Each structure stands twice: as C-alpha cells, then as structure tokens.
C-alpha cells in the first residue's frame, strides 16, 4: 500500500507542477455568481471573474469546494438543468469512478463508487452508497432514482463516509439539497416533449405569506410509452393473458412527484422549515431482455437468448395479465409498478453570534410498493412474480457546528434512525413445468418478511489550525443498532392452505466505531493539499430470501479503510481549476450472496436457496482528475478522468452449486469500470436585443464492468461513449426559454445491468437509444 500511495503522490505532484506552470498566460474571465449558496468569505466574494465558486456541505458546514478536504463532485441547479435529465443516472458520466444505473427488473438505483455498489432489490440489505435528501437518509434503493426538478445542488462524495453523514456507508454519499422557500414571489413552468412519446410538465411557485413566513411548492409529472417493443407472443401456455399488439411499446413511465415547503423565520438567527414530500408512481412493469447463454435451462427448453436469436435488445417479451398477489394464476403485471411515498420533515436552526449553529432535523417517510414483474424477457409464464411491501422510516438528528476560535472549528451531534418493513412475495415459477411439475402455473410460491431497525449514533469532527497554512482534523462516530427479523420462506400456496408454514425469527445487535483523520495544507494561494484516513462500515443484517433456519441467521458488518491524497488548485483569477485525488481502499468481511443447495425442510427434497455470508476482502486503488476552465468570455469547459483497479484479496463462495465453497478471488468486483472520462462545453453567445443563445455539449466514456457477483456471460455493463447536446434561446428578460436537446446522439446500444439466475436464465436491461426533445420554460 505504501508503494501505491508513494507512486500516486509523485504522479500528483508532477501533474500539479505542470498545471501551475501553464496557468501564467490565463487572462481575465467573465463575472459569475454562486447560486443559492451561503455567503462566502470576503476575499472570495470580492473576485468578480472566473469560474463559479462552488459551495458544498461535505463536512456539514458551508465551505468552498476548493477548501474541502474531500473528493466531491458538485452540481449546481444550472448544471443539472442543462442535462435535461429525469433522474440521477444522467449525472454519473460527469463523475470519475462512479456508476449509476438501475437494479435489473426494477426502477431502483444501483450506485457504484470506488468498488462498492448495491445491485440487489432485497429490502433488508443496507445500500453501499448512501443517498441523503435534505439530511434525510433514503435507506433503500427502490426510491433513490428521484426526480431532479427543483434541486438546489447535488454533491457526490466519493469514499467511505463514516463520521458526519446519516448512516455509515462504505462507498460514498449522494447528498441532495432541494430548493428552499425564498423572500420574493417567483414561479416557474416547464413543458417538454421528447422521444418515445415522453411528456414532461414541471412547475414551482414561491409565495411570501408574511414578512417572515414563506411557502414553496414544486411538482413534476412525466408520462412516456417506453423504448422497448413487445414482439414476442405466447405459444406454449394454456392460461390466458392480455396479448399486446405486435410492436407495442412497453416500459413507459407515469408518475407525479412534488414537495411543499413552509419556512418560518421568527428572528434573524432562527428558522423552521416544514416539508411534505409526495410520489405517486404508476409506470409499466420494467421489461427485461432474455440473454440466457447456450446450455442454460431457458435455452434448452426453447427460449434462447438474443445472442442466439440475433434479436434486437429493444425487441422483447413480457407476460401481461390481470391479477394480484392472491390471484389464482397471475400477479397483475398489466397493472404495472405502483409506488406511493409520503414524507414529512421538520428542520430547525438557531445561530448564536460568535458561538455556533444548532441544527435539528426530524423526518418520517412511508413507502408502499406493489411490483408485479416478468423477469424473463419472454411472453410466457416462466418466472412471473410480485412483491408488496410497506416501509416506514423515521429519524431525528441534532448537531452543533462552531468556529470555536480562529484555530478550532468543530461539528458534534447525535442521531436516531429507525425503520419497519412488512413485505410479501408471490412467484409463479412456470419454468418448473419443463422439469416435470405440472402445477407450477397454478400453485405459486409465497413468502413474507418482517424487519425492524433501531439505530443510534453519536458523532463529531474537529479541525485545529496548527499554523496559517496547515490544519489537522479528526472525526469519529459510534453506531449501535438492533435489528429484528422474521421470515416465512417460499412455500407453495397449496401447502400454506393446509396450515403449515414455518417461521424463522431472530434478532441481533451491531455496533462499531469509525474514525477519520487527516490534514489540510494550503501550499500557496490557490493550491491546497490534503490527506485523509477514513473508515466506513455497512451494517450487518439478514436476507429476506432465507429459506431455512441457517440462511435466516445474521451476517456481520462489512468494513472499509480508505487512504486518500488530494490536491485542489485554481488560478488567482479563477480562469482555471484543477483537482486530483489518489486513493486506496481496503474492504473487509464483504457481504456476498451465493445460491447453495439445501434440503427443503418442508418437503424433504433437495433444492436451492440464496445465502448471504461475509465471504472475503478486496482492495481498490485509483486516481481521479477533474478540471474546469473559462478560456474566453462566455465559454466554460470541464473535464474529468477516473482510473481504478479493483481485486479480491480473498473470496470464498460456491461457484458451481455443489455445496462446497470455491476460491473465487479471480473474479472481478461488480460495477467497477477501469476507466471513466468526461468532456463538457458550454458557450453563451453575447446577449443581443432579441435574446441570447447558448450551446451545450458533453461527451463521456465508461469502460466495461461486471454487473453480477459471479461474472456470468452476457451480464457485463458494456463500454460506451455517449454524446449529448442542447441549444437554448432565452429572451432579453430571461423570463422565457426554448431548448432543444439530444441524448445518446451516437445511438450507442449498451447493456447497463443484469442478473443471472443459477444456470436457469439471464435477464438484463439496456439504456435508451438516441432521443431528441424540446422544452419550453417560463420564469416569473
């Protein structure tokens, strides 16, 4: 490890020196302003030209990105708008060593940062990368692909965040800050139309009710037909289904999301913010693509994958039928996925002059889901199931931040976070009829799971300035959790009706301290260096797919130890900015799933179950470079480059299903592309009497990565180069705007996520093909 860090230090030093020697010819740049940010120090606010000075809260206090000793990529409201993106997946291409895609078969987030990711929909699993919206932790991937309208900024923190942010994470944090009510009246309306018959309507209004009471409401509606076409018909099943017209589009969206906020400022140093969050999702059940290799069961019984048939990945099949979780033959795939979210949040802040600020954040969020799906990519009853769940999350956090003196500043606090979950699943395993089970279409498997979490944490971080250019910081967090779990495993409905359905229950406690230490050194004006050692952990828990008393036992915590060395530099006129970070992370007690043979305790017959264990350890090291520049007035350029190398140091799992663990350390970690790269350009023409035109373009590259733990064939995330562009016209008052845009201009066809089911079949998802759109916007 020392050799890795020493080599990275030398490389970063060389790059930084080269950067500094090339900036002497940079000229004066255009004036910019920081959007919706806390006040900056006078010396920064006085600068009237160059790049925007980005303010982040990566350490729970507002500070300039260039002063923050954390590898963080920040997106302002304006940069998010230029993406014309529906959710956070569109941001991944701008961030080095980050993958954001969907869990296969679901509209749920699969986020990978520096070798760690969550690619499962299992409700009892902790995400490897945390998503925090206005200080509230979204503890499950199902609702992490949130809408991007009315967002103030997004900060993506790379590496373990084990001290200041919400629940512990081993990969990083996506920190989202939505727009707050303002003192002045304002309104915004956007109407858009794009490929696949996609219709978007977004609106926000800000109303000052009194001198100290302000209200803001924002909402977003989208409806689309989807970019898959259903071209397969059912020729093998006697059970009726709703047969779509050949070529019918599927996989469309239909949702409404919104927030209402009430801000009260009873005094200049006190504010209370009440927020209500709403989501109603009624989109199609996400289709899948059959990519079963030769020799898999589906291929053998007459349902080969597209590599065998030569079919387009956008031509697929799905079983569409009316029903429910309790219906005789169908879980209701025609109804689509239904997700309801209601959240209530209260935040209070009070500041004492020359003392500090106390922040108290509380929240309650209820998510109700019904997710009927066909995971096979075939229009036949092969594997059709639904899962229904109700999840409730609640939290209370209090923290105090202070510039105690000219030399010391700190943040300290405590947090309680809780969750309850009640879930059930029904699965029609139709493929079993080809193995001699004629009841597979009418006698589904059913299971239930109940889960409860109580988590307590105390945390703090302090920075001490040894001298004007050098400061050291130390932080720690202690987390204690108790989890209770109960599962009724998958059992045939006919057996349940006889009154026999075993239940396995257990509870366990998990606790762990994590620390962060480092230094921050201002080598020269505009040249900052930092080093951090930080820890993170992903709590232990249970697997809701447990089928036996053995698999219902808990697994342990997963840990991360990270070393990071970084440089953040910019020229005095802020025409050019260059940031770099080298990192080494070691992960221990990795939580991994394996499909293993077992004897069914109900029937006494041999079968298979998914078991989660702490299967090994791994290391990841790499380099991240980010640069931005304003070479001439009106032109802003950006670039990023990420390199990472990941490998298992130890990985024992059952690869071939014979019940014996094998050495799997030669496999690759999932969601770890070796290279990521990005280029962006924005040019605003000089204003004219008829308005202003601006051009935006971005290009990003991501190399191939593994999508499943066992690296099965036809499951890799494909390498791709994406090009996007937009053209905007704004009237002289900047109240009205017309935009046209394109995504995936080169029409790349590439797989983004996959799952491989125990030698039975592969089901995968592809990204959308080339699309075009137009948006009309008005602000008042």
N, C-alpha and C positions, 0 to 999 in steps of 0.2 A: 504494500500500500504506500509506503514512503516513496518508493521509486515512481509510482503513479503520480503522487502529489508533487514530487520534485520536478518531474518532466512537465506536468501541467503548469507549474509555477514559471519555469523557464519559457514555455510557449507563450503564456500570457504576458510575461514581461517583454518578450520580443514583439508581440502584436501591439502592446501598449506603446512602446517606444516608437514603433513605425507609425502608429496613429498620431502621436504627438508631433512627429517631425513633418507630417503632411498637412497640418492644420494652419500653418502660419499664413497661407495665402487666402484663407477663407474670408469673404467680405461681409459687410453688414447685411442683416436679413430683415424680413418683414416683421411687423408687430403682430403679436398673438396674445391671447388671453386664456387663462385657465378656466374651464367650465365647471360651475357648481362645486368649487373646491374651497376648503378652508383657507384663511389668509396665510400668505407666505411671509417669510422674514423680509424686512425692508430691502436688504441687499438684492434679493431675488426679484421682488416686485418692481424694483426700480429699473430692471432690464426691460427695454421696450422692443426688443427684436429677437429673432431666432425661434427655436423650437419651443413649443408649449412646455412649461414647467409642470410636469405631471405630479400630482399629489396623491399619495397612497396611504392606506392604513394597515399595511402589512404587519406592523408592530402595535396595532391598536391605538396608535396616535397618528395624527396627520403630519406627514413629513414628505419632503421631496423624494421622488423615486431615486434620484442620484445620491441621496444621503442614506438610503435604506440598505442595511447590510443583509439583504435577502435577494435571491434570484426571483424576480417577479416581473411579469409582463402585464401592463395595464392598458385597458381600452376605455377611451372616453366615450361619451354619448355620441359625439360626431363620428368617431371611427366605427362605432357599432352601426350607426345608420348607413354609412357608406357600404356596408356589407350586404344590405338588403336581405338579411338572414332571418330565418324563422326561429332558430334556437342556437344554442352554444356550439353545435357541431361546426358551424361556419367559421368559428374563431380559431380552431385548432391549427390551421395551416400557418398562422402568424406566430405560433409559439414553439420554440425549439424543444424537441424531445417530448412532445405531447401528442397523444392520440385521443380524439373524442369521437366516438361512433355510437351505435345502438347495440343493445343486447339482442342477439338474433331472435326474431319472432316477437319482439316487443318494442314499443316506443319508449324505451328506457335507456338511460345513459350508461355507456361503457367508457370510462375515462382512464387513460394510462399516462403516468408521469414517471419517468426515470425507473422503469422496470416494474412498477406496481400498477395493478389495474383490477377492476371488478368487472367480470364478464358474465355474471350469473344473475338471475332474477330472484334467487332464494331470499325470502323475506327476513330470515333470521341472520343473514350474513351482514357484517359491517362493511361499508364501502372502503376501498383502499385510498380513494381520493375524496376528501370532504367537499361538500357544496354548502355554502353558508349564504343565506339571503337575509340582508338586514339583521345580521347577528343571530339568525335562527338556523339551526342545523337541519338540513334535509337528509334524514338518516337512511333513505333507501333510494336506489337508482330509478325506481318507477316514475318519479315526478321530477327528475333532475334535468330533463330536456325542456326547460322552461322557456316561455316566450321572452323576446328581447326588447319589447316595446317599453318605453318609459323607464329605461335604465340610466342611471347617472354614470356609473362606471363599473367595470369588472376587473378584478385583479386575480391573476393566476399565479399562485405561489408554488414554486417547484421545490420538492424535497420534503422530508418529514416536518410536520408542524405539531410539535409535542408540548408546547407551553401555553400559547396565548389563544389558540383558536378552538372553540367549541369542543367537540370530542377529538380525541387523538387521531392522527392519520399517519400512514407510513409513506404515502406517495406525494401528497400536497393538498392544497386547498384552492377551490374556486370561490372567491369572495365577491359577492354581488351586492351592489348598493343601488337601490332604486331611488327615483327622484322624490324629493320631499315637497310638501306644500310651500309656496312662496308668498311674499307680501303683496305682490301685484297680480291683477287679473291676467289670465292668459288662457289660450285654448289652442288646440292642435287637432287637425284631422288629416288622415292619410287614407287614400283609397288606391288599391293596387290590383292589377290583373297580370297573371303570368302563365307560363306553360302548364299543361295538364289541367286546364280549366281551374286554375287556382285564383281564388278571390280573397282579398285581404281588406279589412276595414279596421283602422286603429284611430282612437280618439282619446283626448285628455283635456280636462278643464281644471283650471286653478282659480279658486274664488276666495278673496279675503272677506271673511264674515264680519270681523270687527278689527280693531287695531291690533289685537293680539291673538286672534283665532283665525286659522286659515284651513281651507279644505281643498283637497285634490282628489280627483277620480280619473282613472285611466282604464281603458278596456281594449281588447284585441280579439277580433273574430277572423277565423280562416276556414275556408272550405275548398277542397280540391277533389279531383277524380282519382288521383294516384297515377304513378308512371308504370305500373305493371299491367299487363293484359292477360286475361284468363283465356287460354286457348285449349285447355285440356278438358275432356269430357269423361264422365264416369261410365265405364262399360262392364264393371265387374260386380257392382253392389245391387242387391235386391231392394235395399232400403231407399226410399225416395229422397231426393234433395232438390233444392231450388237450382235449376240449371241456368247459368248465366248465358247471355248471348255471346257467341264466339267473338273474341276480341274485346270484350267488355273491360274497361279499366277498373283496377282494384288497388286497394292500399291507400285510399284517399283520406284526407283529414277533415274534421269538422269539430271545432272547439271554440269556446269563448273563455278568455281569462281576463281578470280585472283586479284592480286594487282601489280601495277608497281609504284616504288618509285624512286625519284631523289633527292639526298641530296647534297646541296652545302654548303661548309664551307669556306666563303671568309676570315675568320680570326679565330684565336683560340677561340674567345669568341662569335662567331656568326654562326648560321646555319639556313638554309632554307630547308624545306622538302616538296616536291610536291608529292601527291599520287593520283593515279587513281584506282578506285575500279570497278569491273565488276562482275555481276552474271547473268547467263542465266539458269533458272530452267525450265525443261520440263518433270517433273516427272508425274506419274499417278495421277489421282484424288484420294485422300486418301479414302480408303474404310471404312465403318463403320460396326458395329455389331448391329443387332436388339436385344435389351434386354428389349422389352416392357413387363411390368408386365401384369398379368391376369387382365382383366377389362379395359385396355387401348383400344383406338379405333382400333389400328392395330391388337391387339389380337382378338377383337370382330369380325372384318371383314375378318379374316382368315390369318393373318400374325403374329403369336405368336413369342415371344422372345425365345432365346436359353435356358432359364431356363425351358421353357415349352417343347420345342422340344428335348432337350438333345444334340443339335448340338455343335460341337467344335466352339469356338470363332474365330478360324482361317479359318473356312468354312463359307463364307458369300455370299452375292449377291450384285450386283450394276447394275444400268441401264446404259448400254453403247450404245450411239447413236451419230450420226454425226449431227452437227448443230452449232448454235451460239446464242447469246443473242437475235437476231432478227428473228431466225428461227421459223417456224410455230409450231413445236412440241418438239424440243429438244435443250437444251442449249450447247450441244457439249461435253458431258462427256468423249467421246472416245479420245478427244484431250489431256486431262489431264490438270494439273495446269501449267500455264505459268507465270513466274515472271522474269522481266528484271530490273536489278539495274545498274545504272551508277552513280558513285560518284567522285567528285573532291574535294581535300582537300589541303590546304596550311597552313603550320605551320612554324613560325619563332621564334627564341630565341636569345636573346643577354644578356650576363652577364657582369656586371661591378665588378671588383675585390673589395672585401670588401664592396660592396654596395648591390647587389642583381641581380636577373634574371627577365627579361621581356619575357613573352610568349604570342604570338598572334596566335590564331587558327581560321581558317575560313573553311567553307565547304558548298558544295551543293550536294544533293543526290536526284535522281529521281527514283521512283519505279513505274513500270507499271505492273499490275496484271490482269489476266483473270482466274477465278477459278470456272469452272463448276464442280458440285458435285451432288452425290446422297447420302443423309444423312441417309438413312433408313436401310441399310443392306439387302435390298430385290431387286431382279431383276424384278422390276415393277415400273411403273410411279406413285409413291406415293408422293414423295417430291423431285423433281429434279430442281436444280436452278443453276444460275451462278451469279457471281458478277465481275464487271470490275471496275478498279479504276486506277487513276494516282495521285500519291502523290509526292510533291516536298518539300524538307526540305532544309533550309539554316540557317547558324548560323555564328556568329562572337563573339569570346571571347578573352579578353585581361586580363592578371593577372600579378601581380608583387609579387615576393617572396624574402624575405630578412632575413638574420640573422643580424638584426639591431645592435645588440651588443651581448655581452656574456650573457645578460639576456633576451633580447627580440628578437623574430622572428615572422614574420607575412606573410600572403598572402592576397592580396586585388585585386579585379578586377570587371569587368562588362561583361555582356553577352547580346546579342540579338539572339533570336531564332524564326524562322518563319516556317510556313507550309501552303500549299494549298492542297486541295483534291477535286477531281471531281470523283464521283462514280455513278454507276447504277447497278441495280439488276433485274433479271428476274426469276420468280419462277413458276413452273408448280405444282400446288397443287392437284395432282391426287387423293389424298385420299378423296377429296370432292365429287367424283362421288359416293362414298358409302353413302353419306349424301344427295343424290338427285340432284347433279349438274353434268349433262352430259357434260358440256363444259369445265370441269376442265383440260382435257388433251390437249385442243387446244386453250384455252384462258388464258394465264398466267397473273400473276400479275407483274407489273413493277414499279420501283421506282427510283428516282435519289436523290443525295445529293451533296451539295457543302459546303465546310468548309474552313475557313481561320483563322489562328492564328498568332498573333504578341505578342511576349513575351520579356520583358526587365527585367533585374535583375542586382543588384549591391550586392557585397558580400565581406566578409573579415573574417579572423580569425587570432588572435594573441595569442602568448604564452609568459608568463612572468615568469622567474625563481625567485621564492621567496628566495630560498636557493639552494645549490648544489643538494640536493636530491628531491626538491619539486618545481613543476611549476604549474601554473594555466593557463587556456586558455579560451577564449571567442570568439565566432564567430556569425555572423548574415548575413542574406540575405533578401533582399526585392525584391519581384517579382510582376510585374504588367503585366497583359495580357488582350488582347482584342480578342474576338472570334466572328466571323460572321458565320451564319448558314442558309442554305436554303434547304428545302426538298420538294420533290413531293412524297407523300406517295404511298404505294402499291395500284395500281388501275388496273383493268382488261384492257388488251390491246384493247379490243373492245370499251371500254368507252373512252380510250385515243384517238382512231381514230375518235371519234365524235368531238374532240376538247375540251373536258372537262377534266382537270387535275389540281386540286387545288395545290397551292404552299404556304408553310408556311415559313416565313423568320424572323430572329431575330438576334440581336447582344447583347453581354453583356461583361462587364469588370470584371475581378477578380484580386484581389491583396492581398498580405499577407506578413507580416514579419515572419521569422523563426529564431530561435537562437540555439546556442549550447554553453554550459559552462561546465567546469569540472576541474579536477586536474590530474596531473601525478606525482607519488611519487616513487622514487627508494628507496625501503625499505632497500635493501642491494645489493651487487654486484650480478647481475643476477636475482633479484627479483623486479619486477615493479608492482605497483598497480595504478589503475585509476578509476575515476568515471566521468560519463557524464550525463547531462540532455540535450536532443536534441529534436528539433521539426522538423516535415516534413509535407508537405501537397500535396495532389493530386488535381490539378486544377479542377474547375467546368467546365461544358460544356453542350453538347447536345447529344441526342440519335438519330443516323441516321435512326433508325427503327420507328421514330414517324409516327403516323397515323392520328393525329388530331392536332388542334391548341394548345390543352392543353399539349399533350405529346411533342410538339416541343418547349416548354419553357425550359429555362436552369435549371440545378440543381447546387447546391452550392459545394464549396470546401470540400474535406474530409481532416481531420487533424489527426496528430499523436503526442503524447507526450511520450517520452521514457526516462527511467531511467536505467542506466547500470553501474554495478560494476564489475571490472575485475582484474585479476592477470595474469601476464606473467612472467614465471620463466624458467631459464635454469642453468645448472651447469657450473662451470668455464671452464671445458674442452669441453663443448658443446656436451657431450655424451647424455644428456637427456634434453628435453624441455617439459614444461607443461604449458598450457594456459587455463584459465577458465573465464567465464563471466556469471553473473546473470542479468536478465533484467525484466523490467515491462514496457509494452506499453499500452497506452490508446488511442483508436481511436474514433473520433467523426464525426458526420454528414456522416456516411457511405453511399456511393453511391451503391444502390442496384436496380436491375431490378425486376419488377413484371408484370405478364400478367394479365391485368384487362379487364373487359367488357366495351364496349363503343358502342355508336350508330354511325354507319358509316355515315359521313356527305354527302357522295355521293349517297348511295342507301337508306339511312334511316333505314337500317336493323341493328339489333344487331350484334356485332362482338367482337373481342378481339384485344388488342394492347399491346405492351411492353412499359411500362412507367418506367423511371428512376427517383428515388427520393432519398433524404437524409433520410434514413429510421431508423437510430439509432446510437448506440455506442457500443463498445466492449472493452475488455481488454485481454491481453495475457501476461503471465509471464513464465519464464523458466530458464533453466540452460544449458550452453554449455561448454563441456570439450574437449580439443584437446591435444594430446601428441605425441611425436616422440622421437626415441632413436636409438643409434648406440651401441648395447651391445658388439659386436665383430667386428673386421675389416671386412668390406665387407657387413655387414648386417644392413639394415635400417628398422626400424619398425615404424608404425604410427597407431594411434587410435583416434577416436572421439566419443562423446556421446552427444546427444541432447535430452532435455526434454522440452515440452511446454504444457501449459494449456491455452486454449482459450475459451471465452464465451461471448455471447452478454449480455450487460447490459440493452440494450433497442433495440428492433427490431419490428417495425410495418410494416406489409405488408399483401397483400391479398393472403392468402394461398389457399383458395378453389375456387377462381374465382367468388365470389358472389358480388364483387364490394365494399366490406367492409374490412378495414384493421383489421388484427388479431394480437394478441400478439404472435410473433414468436421468442421470446427471448430464448426459449428452444432448438432451432435449433443449430447446430454446424457450425462454420465458415469453409469455404472450403479450401482445400489444407493445412491442419494443422495436420500432423501426430503427435501423442503424443510422440513417441519415434523415434529417428534415431540413428544408431550406425554404426561404420565402423572400420575395421582392415585391414592394408596393410603390406606387407613384400616384401622387395627387397634384394636379395642376389647376389653379384657379386663374382664369384669364382676367386681365384688368377690368374693373366694372365699367359699363357703358350706360348710356341713357336708357337703353332698352333692357338692361339687366346684366347678369353675369353668368358665364358658362364655366363649368368645372368638369374635368376629366379625371377618372379614377381607374386604375388597373392594378391587378395583383396576380402574381404567379407563385404557386407553392408546390413543392415536391416532397413526397414521402416515400421512402423505400419500403420494400415488402416486410411484413411482420407476421408472426404466428398469431392465430386467433383462438386456438384451443390449447389446453394444457398438454395433451399428448401429441400435438403437431400432426394431426391426421392429414392425409392428402386432400386437396381441394378445399381447404379451410383457411388458407393464408389470406391476410389482408393484402391486396395487390398493390404493387408500386404504382404511383400515379403522379402525373404533372397536371395541375389544374390552373386554368386561366379564367379570370373573371374581369369584367369591366363595367363601367357605368358612365353615363353622360347626364349632366344635370343643368337645368336652366332655372335661375331664380330672378324674380322681378327686382327692380331697383330698391324697393322697400323690404325685400327679403321675406315678405309675407307669403308669397306663393312660389311653389317649386314644381317643376316637371322633371321626372327622371326616367330614363330607360336603362336597363341593365341586362346583363347576361351572366350566367353561371356555367361552369364547365364548358367553356367555349370550344375546346378541342374535342368535345364529346367522348371523353375517356369512359370506358366501360371497366369498372373495377369492383371487386368484392371488398366489403368493409367488415363483415362479421360472419361468424359461422358457429355451428355446433355439430359435433359428431357423436352419434348415439350408439356406443358399444357394438360396433360392427353391423348395425342394422341399417342406418341411413345417415346421410349428411343433410342438414338444411342450412341455407346461407341467405345472406342479404346483400344486395348491390346498391350502390349510390345512384342518385338520379342522373339521367343523361343530360345532355345540353338543354338549357332552358333560357327563355327570354321573358322580360317583363317590363311593365310600365307602372309608375306610381305618380299620383297627383297629391300634393300636400299643401296645406294652408296653416299658417300660424297667425294668431291674433293676440 
